[in-house]
Amino acid sequence: MMKPIFFLLSLALLLSSCSGLHSTIQQGYAYQMAEDQAATLVDSIIRSNIVSDRMLPGSKLVASGYDRSLTDTQTYTATAVPVPRQQAFGFELKHEGTMFNGPSKAKRMFRSLNERAALAGRRVSISQ
C-alpha cells in the first residue's frame, strides 16, 4: 500500500518542479532602454525559441509561447518590467509545465535575454 502512495507523491513532486522564474528585478538590476527596445527583446526571445504556431497572445511588454511533446507541455513567458526612476526595464522569464527539459531551456532563454539586453542598454542597479 505504501509503494503506490510513495510513487504518486514522487510523481507529483517531479511534475510540479518544472516551473520557475528567472528575474533581473529579483537579482537587483535592469537595463536602460526605450520601451520599444524592451518590447522587441521579449518578443524576439520567445520567437527565437518557440515555433510560430505555438505563440500565445501577449501585449507590448509580454510575449508567451509553449512547447509540446506528446502529453507534456511547457509554457514560457517573457516580460519587460518598467523601472521608471532608472528609465530602465527589468526582464523576467517564467516557465511552467511538465516537460523535463523545460527548466534548462528557460535558463538558456533567460541568459540569452540578458545578453541581448546588455547589447541594447546599460545595466543599472535597482537595489535600494
N, C-alpha and C positions, 0 to 999 in steps of 0.2 A: 504494500500500500504506500510506503514512503517513497519508493522509486518513481512512480508516476508524478507524485506531488513535487519531488525534487526536480524532475525533468521539466515540468511545466513552469516552475519558478525560474529555473535556469534559462529556459527559452524566453520567458517574459523579460528577464533582465537583459539578455542579449539583444532582443528586438528594441527595447526602449533605450539602449545605449547608442543607438545610431542617430542621435540628434545632438545638436550643439550650436554654439555661437562663437564666432571669431569677431573681435571688435577693436578697432583702433581707439574708440572712445573709452572702453574699459581699460585699455592699456595706456591711456593718458595723452594721446596725440591725435592730430588731424592734419589736413593738408590745405594750404591756402590756394584757392582756385575759384573760378566763376561757377555759378550754378549749372550752366550748360556743360561745362567740362565734367563736373561731378556726375551729371545725368548720363553723359556719354560713357563714362567709366563703368558705372553699374550696369548699363545696358550691354556694353561690349564684353564685360567679363562673363555674363550669362550666355550671350550669343556665341562666344568662342568655346564654350564648354557644353552647350546643350543644343541638340538638333532643333531646327526652326519650328517644326510642327509640335514640339513639346514646350514651347514658350507659353507662359501664363500671362493673363492681363496684369499690367502693372500701372505705374504712374511715372511722373517725370523723374523722381528720385528713387524709385523702387523697380527692380526687374526680377523676374522669377521664372523658373522653368524646372522640369523634372526629368529624371532618367527612369526607365522601366526595364526590368528583366524578369520575364515570366510573371510571378506574383509579387515580386519586390519592386518597390518604388522609392525614390529618394527625391525630395524637393529641395531646391537651392534658391535662396532669396538674397539678393544683394541690395543694400540700402545705403544711400548717402545721407548722413545726418548733419544738418546745418549747425555750425558753431559761430553764431553771428558776431560775438565780441572779438573773434580772431579772423573774421572774414574767411572762414575755412569750412571744410567738410570732413567729418569722420566717416569711416566706412565700416559696415557690418556685413558679415556673410553668415546667414543662418541656414542650417540644413536639418532636415528631419525625414525619417523614413526607415526602411528595413533593409536597404542594400548594404552588404558587408563592406564594400569599398567606399561608401558614402562619406564617412569622416575623413578619410585620406584625400579624397577628391576635393572636399570642401577646404581642407588645409592648403592644398595646391592652388585652388582658386583664390583664396584669401591672400596668399603670398604673391600671386600674380597681380591681384588688385592693388596691393601695396606698391609693387614695383612700378605699375603704370601710374599710380597717383604720385609717386616720387618724381616721375618724369614730367608730370603736369603742374606740380606746385610744390612750394616749400613746406616741409614738415614743421609743425609748431606744437609746442606743449600746451595742453589744455588743463593741466593739473592746477589746483587752487594754490 
